[in-house]
Amino acid sequence: MQKHINANKRNTILAIVGFIIFVVLIGCLFAYFYNDLGLIILFVIISVGYVVFQYYFADKEALLFSRAKQIQKNDNPKLFEIVSDVSSSMKIPMPNIYLIKDSAPNAFATGRDPEHSSVAVTSGLLEIMDKNELTSVIAHELSHIKNYDIRVSMIVFGLVFLVGLFSDLGFRLLFYGHTRRSSDEERSPIGFLIIIISAIVSPIAASLAQMAISREREYLADASSAKATGNPESMISALKKLDTHGRPMQSQNTASESMYINNPLKKGLFSNLFSTHPPIEKRIARLENAKKD
């Protein structure tokens, strides 16, 4: 377990360093086109500032984009009791609890460490899970908190999100340019440059995210949940329900995909190729095999 936690801390640093290098390289290209070396310093400041901001606020962004609303004990005493009991048994601080009004059954945990963490569940999850199954799902998410999976996921969320912003910026510069004139020769070459970079870097960024956020973390969280609750059958039952009732969420964001217990995106060849989640049937098989050992 400690080996996994240490690996997560290393992967967080690698993701941050890789991001800063990526942004500074873009700054070098801007400096070249505009013949202004000062832009490199500007991009270094921007990249470091963005990383610091994301470290402290990426979890709040993820909760905001998922339309999660913080709830109190009176709003759902049953859920609060489960989260309190599981966090106590895992010896971690109780996280803040959020509810997402979405019929798709799902859940995720986020935060920079166990002392600054949150867990969010959808209304669809609460509707289909019995108490034991819900306890297993919560134990799965709190395992991500205890194992520092949340820190890696949170940082990657912020960095992948910015790659999308670069792509959008490129399109805007390409089609609108620095002036309102529409002649092709006056459109910004920077727009072409950013689009090309985004087209090349985006799949690379997705691959790096996949490596940083190993699929093994889901297997480990499933096993940790079964161990914490002493009831692997409930975890298996919960996964079966997620597989049967699973559907894309209303508020989809590729950057936050890795945080959820089940893939929240519309299934397709590309999403399956770069998915940070192993197939649910394989997760169930692992738990079944663990019962035999």
Beta strands, then each sheet from edge to edge (+ up, - down):
strand 1: 68-70
strand 2: 96-100
strand 3: 107-113
strand 4: 116-122
sheet 1: 1+ 2- 4- 3+
end
